[in-house]
Amino acid sequence: MRAALSFGACLSALFVGAALVSFLWTPHDVEALAIRNKLQPPSADFWFGTDQLGRDIFSMLMVGARTSIAVAVVAVGIGMIFGVPLGLAAAARRGGLLDEVIMRMNDLVFAFPSLVIAILITAVFGPSAVNAIIAIGIFNIPVFARLTRGAALSLWARDFVMAARVAGKGRARISAEHILPNIANLLIVQGTIQFSLGILAEAALSYIGLGAQPPTPSWGRMLAESQTLIYSNPALAFYPGLAIVLTVLGLNLMGDGLRDWLDPRLRRAR
């Protein structure tokens, strides 16, 4: 468990660090085109080589990490900010009209995958990273709402909640002071998992042209642009694909490790 958590945290920190460093420094300008340097092999000047437009692949991967992480973080934040209060409200009014309305709205959103929601949003407002964030964030809301409601329902019958109700505390105050702190570990783990899924979703949207637009680098668009050269220069697809795989793997391992570490039953067993 500790090994998976440590390895996942190291992988995640590597890509987060690359994204942060890219704000201050990259080996080359990612927006500068140098056709004379196109399709260069790895060298001291171009660590991972160059693409068909002469751009440095390593620099694009660094800035692409920034794009993917930013989209995933904001999208998960949207899901938590709206989904957690909705889940708490539904659990507090279990079986009531509010609970029914919230859960049916969740079912409605779940009926449309994030990619379909993104296509609908893009058809109205046009493709952009902001619209990708909105699409992924909307899909995250029912994920956190369902998780919060399910975890909160199991706590409403506990003695400490009954004592709080006898003391005269309202449902909203009980949800904030007693329910939310006791399910925070589940939300943290789910946030890590949704973060990795957000990176995958951003890459998929950029791959089909609905995510970040040129000249902003994106791992998904790097994969799309490498299709025509996949046989003559497979490295163009290998590097962004590997970056996506390692980032998602690191986040999933970290999420599994956090789940085990935060589970009180497993801690008692250790």
Backbone bond lengths (Angstrom), bond angles and torsions (degrees), N, CA, C in turn:
res aa  C-N    CA-C-N  psi(-1)  N-CA   C-N-CA  omega(-1)  CA-C   N-CA-C  phi
1 M - - - 1.464 - - 1.528 110.39 -
2 R 1.346 116.62 -48.93 1.463 119.78 179.80 1.519 111.30 -64.97
3 A 1.345 116.38 -36.39 1.463 119.35 -179.96 1.524 110.45 -64.40
4 A 1.339 116.70 -44.05 1.468 120.43 179.40 1.522 110.43 -63.99
5 L 1.326 116.78 -42.48 1.460 120.71 179.77 1.523 110.80 -63.76
6 S 1.326 116.80 -44.13 1.460 120.67 -178.86 1.523 111.44 -66.46
7 F 1.343 116.21 -44.63 1.460 119.85 -179.40 1.525 110.67 -65.13
8 G 1.323 116.30 -44.01 1.465 119.90 178.22 1.512 111.89 -63.10
9 A 1.339 116.73 -41.01 1.463 119.77 179.02 1.522 111.34 -65.50
10 C 1.328 117.37 -36.64 1.469 120.59 178.88 1.527 110.94 -66.65
11 L 1.330 116.86 -44.84 1.460 119.91 177.96 1.530 110.93 -61.76
12 S 1.317 116.17 -44.57 1.460 119.95 -179.55 1.520 110.80 -64.38
13 A 1.342 116.37 -42.36 1.462 120.42 179.88 1.524 110.84 -64.05
14 L 1.330 117.55 -33.61 1.460 121.19 179.58 1.521 110.85 -60.96
15 F 1.326 116.44 -46.86 1.459 119.55 -176.90 1.530 111.56 -77.31
16 V 1.313 117.13 -34.22 1.459 119.10 175.05 1.528 109.77 -64.90
17 G 1.343 115.87 -41.27 1.459 119.81 177.49 1.520 112.20 -61.96
18 A 1.359 116.37 -42.21 1.468 119.87 177.86 1.525 110.95 -62.13
19 A 1.337 116.27 -39.33 1.464 119.76 179.12 1.523 110.97 -65.33
20 L 1.338 117.45 -41.62 1.461 120.46 -179.95 1.523 111.64 -67.63
21 V 1.331 116.30 -41.31 1.467 120.02 179.83 1.521 110.61 -63.83
22 S 1.338 116.96 -33.23 1.467 120.39 -177.36 1.523 112.80 -63.22
23 F 1.354 117.26 -21.17 1.460 119.39 175.69 1.523 111.50 -67.52
24 L 1.337 115.39 -27.93 1.460 120.19 -175.59 1.525 113.16 -105.99
25 W 1.339 116.36 -31.36 1.466 118.71 -173.19 1.520 110.86 -157.45
26 T 1.320 115.66 139.87 1.464 124.06 166.96 1.525 107.09 -139.72
27 P 1.322 118.82 150.72 1.471 119.99 -179.16 1.524 113.33 -56.22
28 H 1.333 117.13 -34.53 1.457 121.42 -179.30 1.523 109.15 -142.66
29 D 1.316 115.07 160.65 1.460 121.38 176.39 1.529 109.04 -71.00
30 V 1.331 116.80 122.16 1.464 119.89 -175.26 1.526 112.21 -74.94
31 E 1.329 117.57 -14.90 1.460 120.31 -179.92 1.525 112.79 -98.48
32 A 1.329 116.70 -4.54 1.466 120.56 -178.67 1.521 110.23 -84.87
33 L 1.314 116.64 126.28 1.464 121.88 177.54 1.522 109.15 -96.26
34 A 1.331 116.43 133.67 1.467 122.24 178.40 1.526 107.53 -139.17
35 I 1.314 115.53 83.26 1.464 120.32 -174.73 1.525 111.78 -57.76
36 R 1.317 117.02 -31.14 1.469 119.93 -179.93 1.535 111.89 -63.46
37 N 1.351 116.40 -20.05 1.472 120.66 -179.87 1.528 112.89 -102.80
38 K 1.321 117.80 13.26 1.465 119.75 -173.56 1.525 111.58 -65.25
39 L 1.338 113.99 143.93 1.472 123.55 175.52 1.521 112.84 54.29
40 Q 1.337 116.19 40.05 1.455 120.70 175.79 1.526 109.69 -76.53
41 P 1.331 118.16 142.55 1.468 120.21 175.78 1.524 110.29 -73.71
42 P 1.326 118.44 167.11 1.471 120.26 177.72 1.526 111.40 -56.89
43 S 1.316 115.51 137.76 1.463 120.88 -178.57 1.519 108.47 -153.97
44 A 1.335 116.09 -176.96 1.457 120.28 178.37 1.526 111.72 -65.91
45 D 1.331 116.92 -30.33 1.466 120.65 179.11 1.526 112.31 -83.23
46 F 1.332 115.59 -38.19 1.468 120.97 -179.33 1.525 107.59 -124.31
47 W 1.342 115.93 98.12 1.463 121.25 -169.60 1.526 112.73 -60.45
48 F 1.325 117.52 -38.70 1.456 121.73 178.44 1.527 111.96 -110.59
49 G 1.313 117.67 11.72 1.459 121.11 -177.76 1.520 111.62 87.09
50 T 1.327 115.87 -170.70 1.469 121.72 179.99 1.524 109.94 -127.30
51 D 1.347 115.59 162.87 1.458 120.09 179.74 1.527 110.53 -93.24
52 Q 1.324 116.55 -168.32 1.463 121.56 -175.37 1.522 113.26 -69.40
53 L 1.324 117.24 -11.27 1.470 121.28 177.98 1.523 112.12 -108.95
54 G 1.314 116.37 6.54 1.456 121.00 177.98 1.512 114.74 83.19
55 R 1.307 118.02 10.86 1.463 120.88 179.57 1.524 110.42 -82.88
56 D 1.316 116.10 144.90 1.463 122.03 -179.26 1.526 110.24 -72.21
57 I 1.324 116.85 121.51 1.470 121.46 -175.70 1.525 110.87 -66.41
58 F 1.326 117.75 -41.09 1.462 120.27 -178.45 1.527 110.96 -61.66
59 S 1.330 116.82 -43.37 1.467 120.59 178.34 1.520 110.70 -63.41
60 M 1.331 117.39 -39.83 1.459 120.62 179.36 1.522 111.27 -66.91
61 L 1.322 117.32 -35.26 1.457 119.96 176.75 1.527 111.04 -65.06
62 M 1.325 116.90 -39.48 1.461 120.67 179.02 1.528 110.73 -63.03
63 V 1.333 116.89 -48.55 1.467 119.86 -179.24 1.527 110.25 -71.33
64 G 1.348 117.37 -32.61 1.459 120.68 176.06 1.517 111.98 -63.32
65 A 1.333 116.85 -34.70 1.466 120.29 175.57 1.514 110.26 -62.82
66 R 1.322 116.49 -39.47 1.465 120.69 177.83 1.520 111.22 -61.88
67 T 1.333 116.12 -42.70 1.461 120.35 179.80 1.522 111.41 -64.31
68 S 1.338 116.58 -48.84 1.461 120.97 -177.29 1.523 111.60 -63.23
69 I 1.329 116.78 -44.81 1.463 120.85 -177.91 1.526 110.44 -66.53
70 A 1.339 116.69 -41.68 1.463 119.56 -179.89 1.522 111.47 -61.99
71 V 1.333 116.71 -45.31 1.461 120.72 179.32 1.527 110.40 -62.14
72 A 1.341 117.03 -46.00 1.462 120.74 -177.17 1.533 111.46 -66.14
73 V 1.327 117.01 -41.97 1.474 120.16 -178.33 1.527 110.80 -63.12
74 V 1.332 116.58 -48.15 1.465 119.65 -178.12 1.531 110.50 -66.06
75 A 1.344 116.52 -39.70 1.463 119.90 -179.57 1.528 111.03 -64.62
76 V 1.331 117.26 -42.34 1.467 120.27 177.26 1.523 110.03 -66.85
77 G 1.334 116.96 -37.63 1.458 120.06 176.82 1.521 112.00 -60.73
78 I 1.335 116.51 -41.75 1.465 120.29 176.59 1.520 110.53 -60.89
79 G 1.337 116.19 -44.70 1.460 120.28 179.66 1.514 112.40 -60.54
80 M 1.339 117.02 -41.52 1.464 120.34 -179.61 1.524 111.84 -71.79
81 I 1.326 116.91 -45.30 1.463 120.66 -175.25 1.524 111.69 -60.60
82 F 1.323 116.08 -39.03 1.462 119.15 -178.60 1.531 112.21 -95.85
83 G 1.327 117.86 -36.76 1.454 120.74 -173.95 1.514 114.03 -72.93
84 V 1.347 117.46 -41.52 1.473 120.27 -177.52 1.528 111.65 -64.21
85 P 1.344 120.55 -49.20 1.476 118.56 177.11 1.519 113.32 -61.15
86 L 1.343 116.93 -36.81 1.466 118.80 178.06 1.528 110.76 -64.60
87 G 1.321 116.60 -41.41 1.465 119.60 178.45 1.512 112.40 -65.31
88 L 1.334 116.80 -40.80 1.467 120.55 177.33 1.525 111.37 -64.01
89 A 1.333 116.46 -41.43 1.470 120.41 179.42 1.520 110.92 -65.57
90 A 1.338 116.91 -40.62 1.464 120.27 179.82 1.524 110.99 -65.27
91 A 1.338 116.69 -40.61 1.466 119.81 179.48 1.527 111.18 -67.61
92 A 1.331 116.09 -37.40 1.462 119.76 -179.52 1.522 112.03 -67.65
93 R 1.328 115.98 -26.37 1.471 120.66 179.83 1.524 110.31 -115.87
94 R 1.290 116.47 43.96 1.463 121.02 -176.05 1.527 111.37 -55.08
95 G 1.336 114.13 129.33 1.450 119.82 178.54 1.507 114.80 82.50
96 G 1.332 116.50 -5.94 1.458 119.91 -179.60 1.518 112.18 -89.89
97 L 1.321 114.61 -177.51 1.465 120.51 -178.62 1.527 111.48 -63.77
98 L 1.340 116.98 -42.22 1.467 120.42 -178.83 1.523 110.64 -62.47
99 D 1.312 116.84 -44.30 1.470 121.27 177.70 1.522 110.64 -58.75
100 E 1.316 116.96 -44.94 1.462 121.44 -178.12 1.531 110.98 -64.72
101 V 1.325 116.87 -43.18 1.468 120.36 -178.80 1.520 110.63 -64.63
102 I 1.331 116.85 -45.38 1.467 120.47 -178.73 1.524 111.26 -62.34
103 M 1.316 117.48 -45.51 1.469 119.99 -176.78 1.520 111.51 -70.43
104 R 1.334 117.64 -34.66 1.470 118.19 177.24 1.531 111.05 -69.58
105 M 1.332 117.40 -34.99 1.461 120.12 174.97 1.526 110.69 -65.34
106 N 1.320 116.36 -37.82 1.465 119.80 175.33 1.522 111.20 -61.22
107 D 1.324 115.89 -43.92 1.465 119.83 178.20 1.528 111.34 -60.98
108 L 1.323 116.14 -37.09 1.458 120.37 179.58 1.526 110.87 -64.41
109 V 1.328 117.35 -43.63 1.459 120.37 179.34 1.526 110.62 -67.10
110 F 1.337 117.11 -40.41 1.460 120.80 179.53 1.531 111.90 -63.76
111 A 1.324 117.04 -21.96 1.464 119.86 179.83 1.524 111.99 -68.76
112 F 1.336 116.75 -18.15 1.461 121.23 -179.31 1.525 108.87 -118.91
113 P 1.327 118.99 113.37 1.466 120.64 177.36 1.525 110.90 -59.57
114 S 1.345 115.57 159.32 1.461 120.08 -177.35 1.520 111.95 -58.85
115 L 1.333 117.27 -32.77 1.461 120.06 179.87 1.526 110.81 -66.18
116 V 1.330 116.61 -40.11 1.464 120.28 178.34 1.528 110.28 -67.30
117 I 1.345 116.48 -41.37 1.461 120.23 177.38 1.526 109.94 -60.97
118 A 1.346 116.43 -40.85 1.462 120.09 179.30 1.519 111.48 -63.68
119 I 1.315 116.72 -40.59 1.462 120.09 178.66 1.528 110.31 -63.40
120 L 1.326 116.62 -41.27 1.463 119.94 179.06 1.531 111.15 -64.50
121 I 1.330 116.00 -44.53 1.462 119.73 -179.69 1.526 110.67 -65.78
122 T 1.334 116.33 -41.39 1.458 120.77 -178.80 1.521 111.11 -66.36
123 A 1.311 116.99 -35.33 1.466 119.72 179.51 1.520 111.57 -62.32
124 V 1.331 116.25 -27.70 1.468 120.58 -178.95 1.525 111.66 -92.11
125 F 1.345 116.69 -46.36 1.471 120.65 -171.56 1.526 113.70 -106.74
126 G 1.340 118.36 -11.11 1.459 120.67 -179.21 1.520 111.65 94.49
127 P 1.345 117.89 154.97 1.466 121.53 -178.30 1.522 112.16 -71.73
128 S 1.331 116.70 135.88 1.462 121.95 176.46 1.524 108.50 -170.66
129 A 1.325 115.67 165.95 1.458 120.40 177.37 1.528 110.92 -65.91
130 V 1.334 116.59 -34.96 1.469 120.32 179.61 1.518 110.66 -62.84
131 N 1.329 117.05 -43.68 1.462 120.12 179.26 1.527 111.31 -67.62
132 A 1.338 116.45 -32.66 1.466 119.44 175.09 1.524 110.40 -64.55
133 I 1.336 116.36 -41.05 1.463 120.82 177.98 1.524 110.65 -61.00
134 I 1.335 115.74 -45.14 1.467 120.27 -179.23 1.531 110.53 -61.54
135 A 1.339 116.29 -44.53 1.463 120.40 -178.14 1.522 111.74 -63.62
136 I 1.345 116.87 -47.15 1.461 120.38 -179.64 1.523 110.44 -67.61
137 G 1.351 116.39 -38.76 1.466 120.55 179.20 1.512 112.35 -63.31
138 I 1.338 117.11 -42.43 1.464 120.52 178.80 1.526 110.56 -61.10
139 F 1.321 117.05 -39.81 1.458 120.10 179.36 1.531 111.81 -69.11
140 N 1.345 117.32 -27.88 1.468 120.57 -179.89 1.532 112.46 -75.70
141 I 1.328 117.37 -24.15 1.465 119.66 -176.52 1.534 112.16 -58.08
142 P 1.352 119.91 -52.75 1.466 118.15 179.76 1.520 113.58 -66.80
143 V 1.335 117.97 -25.21 1.470 120.31 177.05 1.524 109.70 -62.14
144 F 1.332 116.69 -49.90 1.464 119.98 -179.59 1.529 111.54 -73.19
145 A 1.328 117.17 -31.93 1.467 119.23 178.54 1.525 110.73 -64.74
146 R 1.309 117.13 -45.33 1.477 120.50 179.83 1.524 111.24 -64.91
147 L 1.331 116.48 -45.57 1.466 119.68 179.92 1.524 110.90 -61.55
148 T 1.333 116.84 -44.82 1.457 120.82 -178.85 1.523 111.12 -63.98
149 R 1.315 116.63 -44.43 1.461 120.10 -179.50 1.525 111.05 -62.28
150 G 1.334 116.34 -47.26 1.461 119.65 -178.34 1.523 112.37 -62.07
151 A 1.343 116.49 -42.52 1.460 119.59 -179.76 1.525 111.00 -71.10
152 A 1.328 116.97 -37.49 1.466 120.24 -178.31 1.525 111.78 -69.30
153 L 1.325 117.57 -36.44 1.464 120.21 -178.74 1.521 111.73 -59.36
154 S 1.327 116.41 -36.20 1.469 119.27 -179.28 1.524 112.45 -70.38
155 L 1.339 116.50 -16.66 1.464 120.03 -178.23 1.524 113.08 -95.57
156 W 1.329 117.13 -21.73 1.461 119.22 -176.11 1.531 113.07 -65.27
157 A 1.328 116.90 -20.97 1.469 119.88 178.86 1.526 112.48 -94.79
158 R 1.342 117.57 1.98 1.466 120.63 -178.15 1.527 110.67 -76.72
159 D 1.325 115.01 157.03 1.469 120.72 -175.41 1.517 112.67 -62.17
160 F 1.341 118.12 -39.55 1.459 118.89 -175.85 1.536 111.44 -68.48
161 V 1.336 116.88 -28.27 1.460 119.75 176.07 1.523 109.72 -74.80
162 M 1.335 116.62 -40.95 1.461 119.93 176.92 1.529 110.84 -61.05
163 A 1.337 116.89 -38.19 1.462 120.54 178.09 1.521 110.95 -65.09
164 A 1.324 116.36 -38.72 1.464 119.86 178.28 1.525 111.11 -65.85
165 R 1.325 117.44 -37.27 1.463 120.64 178.29 1.526 110.49 -67.60
166 V 1.341 116.47 -40.39 1.463 120.19 178.15 1.528 110.23 -63.85
167 A 1.350 116.30 -32.79 1.464 120.50 179.67 1.523 112.26 -73.23
168 G 1.332 117.40 -5.03 1.451 120.92 175.77 1.511 115.66 96.49
169 K 1.309 117.74 9.96 1.454 120.30 179.12 1.524 110.43 -76.02
170 G 1.337 116.71 141.25 1.452 121.38 178.79 1.519 112.20 -78.47
171 R 1.319 114.85 170.37 1.466 119.79 -177.64 1.531 112.23 -62.59
172 A 1.318 116.77 -41.33 1.463 119.89 -179.19 1.528 111.00 -64.52
173 R 1.324 116.93 -42.32 1.458 120.19 179.95 1.523 111.36 -67.88
174 I 1.315 117.46 -39.53 1.465 120.35 177.24 1.526 110.14 -63.23
175 S 1.337 116.38 -41.64 1.467 119.76 -179.96 1.517 111.13 -61.61
176 A 1.347 116.42 -40.28 1.463 120.35 -176.83 1.523 112.65 -77.75
177 E 1.335 117.35 -38.42 1.456 120.46 -172.69 1.524 114.05 -92.74
178 H 1.337 117.86 -26.94 1.464 120.14 -173.67 1.523 113.73 -119.53
179 I 1.332 116.85 -40.40 1.471 119.39 -176.70 1.527 111.12 -77.89
180 L 1.330 116.92 -52.79 1.465 120.74 -174.53 1.532 113.18 -58.85
181 P 1.353 120.25 -45.70 1.474 118.48 179.24 1.520 113.30 -61.59
182 N 1.327 117.43 -28.98 1.466 120.34 -177.65 1.522 113.59 -82.94
183 I 1.332 117.78 -11.76 1.465 119.64 177.00 1.523 110.99 -114.83
184 A 1.329 116.84 7.36 1.468 120.36 -177.64 1.523 111.72 -60.36
185 N 1.365 116.89 -36.64 1.466 118.71 -179.54 1.528 111.47 -63.03
186 L 1.330 117.35 -38.95 1.465 120.28 177.94 1.527 110.85 -64.85
187 L 1.316 116.76 -39.49 1.462 120.89 -179.15 1.520 110.93 -67.89
188 I 1.332 117.26 -37.00 1.461 120.80 178.33 1.521 110.78 -63.91
189 V 1.326 115.72 -45.53 1.465 119.64 179.19 1.525 110.91 -63.77
190 Q 1.334 116.70 -45.39 1.459 120.32 179.64 1.529 110.67 -64.31
191 G 1.326 117.09 -35.48 1.449 119.98 177.08 1.515 111.90 -62.61
192 T 1.325 117.11 -38.60 1.465 120.93 177.59 1.522 110.80 -64.58
193 I 1.325 115.99 -42.91 1.469 120.03 179.44 1.523 110.88 -65.66
194 Q 1.327 117.05 -44.54 1.464 120.20 179.16 1.519 111.70 -66.34
195 F 1.317 116.80 -28.15 1.457 120.90 176.49 1.530 110.27 -63.54
196 S 1.330 116.05 -45.19 1.472 119.37 177.84 1.522 111.09 -65.57
197 L 1.326 116.69 -40.11 1.467 119.86 177.53 1.526 111.11 -66.44
198 G 1.337 116.23 -32.69 1.458 119.68 176.88 1.520 112.03 -64.76
199 I 1.329 116.87 -38.58 1.469 120.42 177.28 1.523 109.99 -64.98
200 L 1.333 116.73 -42.09 1.467 119.94 176.63 1.523 111.44 -62.81
201 A 1.333 116.33 -42.89 1.460 120.00 -179.40 1.524 111.11 -65.13
202 E 1.341 117.26 -40.38 1.466 120.51 178.84 1.519 110.43 -63.70
203 A 1.331 116.52 -41.65 1.459 119.81 178.70 1.526 110.79 -64.09
204 A 1.333 116.65 -40.39 1.466 119.94 179.30 1.523 111.40 -65.34
205 L 1.325 116.85 -42.76 1.462 120.45 -179.86 1.530 111.15 -66.32
206 S 1.326 116.46 -40.87 1.459 119.42 177.92 1.526 111.00 -67.37
207 Y 1.323 116.21 -33.42 1.463 120.49 179.86 1.529 111.49 -61.40
208 I 1.333 116.71 -37.20 1.466 119.42 -179.84 1.532 111.71 -96.96
209 G 1.332 116.34 10.56 1.452 120.14 173.38 1.503 116.29 87.46
210 L 1.347 118.68 15.28 1.458 121.36 -177.58 1.525 113.21 -106.45
211 G 1.328 116.79 -1.54 1.458 120.27 -178.25 1.512 111.74 -98.79
212 A 1.347 115.17 -140.07 1.463 120.59 -179.97 1.533 109.43 -60.13
213 Q 1.321 115.32 137.28 1.458 121.63 -176.14 1.525 111.14 -100.36
214 P 1.339 116.95 154.31 1.467 120.75 177.70 1.526 109.93 -56.62
215 P 1.340 117.83 146.55 1.471 127.30 8.07 1.528 114.21 -91.38
216 T 1.334 118.78 8.73 1.467 120.57 179.88 1.525 110.63 -66.65
217 P 1.338 119.39 120.24 1.467 120.66 -179.91 1.524 111.98 -66.46
218 S 1.304 115.35 145.77 1.463 122.15 177.04 1.514 108.27 -147.20
219 W 1.338 116.18 138.66 1.461 119.42 -179.62 1.529 111.77 -60.06
220 G 1.311 117.19 -40.93 1.460 120.09 179.90 1.512 112.25 -63.41
221 R 1.334 116.95 -42.32 1.464 118.74 179.97 1.523 111.48 -71.89
222 M 1.332 117.28 -30.52 1.460 119.73 174.14 1.524 110.43 -61.08
223 L 1.334 116.63 -39.74 1.466 120.03 176.12 1.521 111.28 -64.51
224 A 1.329 116.35 -42.32 1.458 120.03 -179.48 1.519 111.30 -64.28
225 E 1.327 117.45 -41.23 1.461 121.12 -178.19 1.517 112.45 -71.24
226 S 1.335 117.65 -19.04 1.467 120.43 -178.72 1.523 112.87 -87.89
227 Q 1.334 118.06 -4.28 1.465 120.07 -174.78 1.528 112.99 -58.29
228 T 1.322 116.21 -43.94 1.464 119.36 -175.31 1.531 112.39 -70.95
229 L 1.340 116.72 -14.89 1.467 120.52 -178.10 1.516 111.88 -115.76
230 I 1.327 116.60 18.85 1.461 120.14 -173.09 1.526 112.60 -63.45
231 Y 1.323 117.56 -30.71 1.470 120.14 -179.12 1.527 111.95 -88.34
232 S 1.328 117.37 -37.23 1.462 120.27 -178.42 1.523 112.61 -81.68
233 N 1.350 117.31 -29.83 1.463 120.59 -179.20 1.521 109.52 -146.08
234 P 1.328 117.81 75.26 1.475 120.92 -175.71 1.523 113.83 -65.53
235 A 1.333 118.19 -17.01 1.462 120.27 -179.61 1.523 111.80 -61.83
236 L 1.333 116.64 -28.10 1.462 119.75 179.96 1.524 111.39 -61.91
237 A 1.329 117.39 -32.96 1.465 121.30 177.18 1.528 111.64 -90.99
238 F 1.323 116.45 -27.39 1.470 120.21 -175.65 1.524 111.93 -65.29
239 Y 1.335 117.17 -47.17 1.464 119.97 -173.70 1.526 113.16 -65.50
240 P 1.330 120.18 -51.23 1.479 117.95 177.64 1.522 112.65 -65.55
241 G 1.346 116.83 -35.02 1.463 119.06 177.37 1.514 111.32 -63.62
242 L 1.337 116.38 -42.40 1.465 120.32 178.06 1.522 111.19 -64.89
243 A 1.324 117.21 -38.38 1.460 120.44 178.84 1.531 110.79 -62.00
244 I 1.326 116.78 -42.76 1.470 120.61 178.80 1.519 110.42 -64.07
245 V 1.334 116.70 -46.01 1.471 121.23 -177.88 1.527 110.97 -61.80
246 L 1.330 117.10 -47.29 1.464 120.08 -176.41 1.531 111.34 -68.68
247 T 1.322 117.25 -37.46 1.460 119.55 179.47 1.527 110.96 -65.99
248 V 1.323 116.72 -46.95 1.463 120.77 179.92 1.527 110.22 -65.88
249 L 1.337 117.31 -40.11 1.464 120.68 177.60 1.523 110.65 -61.44
250 G 1.323 116.59 -45.40 1.457 119.82 -179.68 1.516 112.34 -61.82
251 L 1.324 116.83 -43.26 1.461 120.34 -179.87 1.525 111.80 -67.14
252 N 1.334 116.79 -39.52 1.465 119.33 178.71 1.527 111.58 -66.78
253 L 1.333 116.75 -41.69 1.464 119.80 177.34 1.531 110.37 -63.63
254 M 1.320 116.16 -40.78 1.460 119.31 178.63 1.528 110.86 -65.66
255 G 1.342 116.80 -38.78 1.453 120.28 177.54 1.522 112.03 -63.98
256 D 1.332 116.94 -43.33 1.469 120.08 177.43 1.521 111.05 -63.86
257 G 1.342 116.15 -41.83 1.459 119.32 179.13 1.517 112.16 -65.01
258 L 1.329 117.00 -41.00 1.469 120.35 177.51 1.522 111.51 -64.39
259 R 1.333 116.41 -39.24 1.465 119.75 179.30 1.525 110.44 -60.23
260 D 1.330 116.88 -44.94 1.460 120.10 179.98 1.523 111.58 -69.37
261 W 1.334 115.93 -38.18 1.464 119.98 -176.70 1.525 111.60 -71.00
262 L 1.336 116.62 -34.83 1.461 120.66 -177.46 1.522 113.13 -87.76
263 D 1.335 117.97 -10.65 1.464 120.81 -179.64 1.527 109.06 -75.31
264 P 1.325 118.96 115.23 1.466 120.69 -176.77 1.521 113.34 -63.04
265 R 1.338 117.32 -29.57 1.470 119.70 179.89 1.525 110.06 -66.72
266 L 1.331 116.46 -41.96 1.464 119.43 178.81 1.525 111.46 -69.81
267 R 1.340 116.28 -33.86 1.463 118.62 178.20 1.533 110.91 -65.85
268 R 1.333 116.23 -38.54 1.468 118.78 177.38 1.520 110.77 -66.94
269 A 1.335 117.47 -34.97 1.456 121.07 179.94 1.523 111.29 -66.71
270 R 1.366 115.48 -32.14 1.453 118.91 178.98 1.536 111.20 -76.91
